[in-house]
Amino acid sequence: MTLDAFKDTFVLEHPPKEFSVHLQALWYDAKGEWTLAHGLIDHLNDATSAHVHAYLHRKEGDLWNAKYWYNRAGQALPKKSLEAEWEDLFYLLNHTSLT
């Protein structure tokens, strides 16, 4: 799926059911539903979930919590914009067969 095709789904009320939980979290985040995005991810323990979780806490402004989750994901705290990280996560998730 292309980034544009993913963004085209933002007109929907809910993310398509075929989206992975990770893509659903990015979808809700993009629509301003941080709490819903976080609720999908916060109980998962794999590295991919930890990376999305870290991004969400970084966006929230809770850098201490974000750093904890980046560490769990094996990632450094990014120096790029939140928008750039969101796109990077989309491409990572989309190209690792998690959809």
Secondary structure by P-SEA (a helix, b strand, c coil): ccaaaaaaacccccccccccaaaaaaaaaaacaaaaaaaaccccccaaaaaaaaaaaaaacaaaaaaaaaaaaccccccccaaaaaaaaaaaaaaaccc
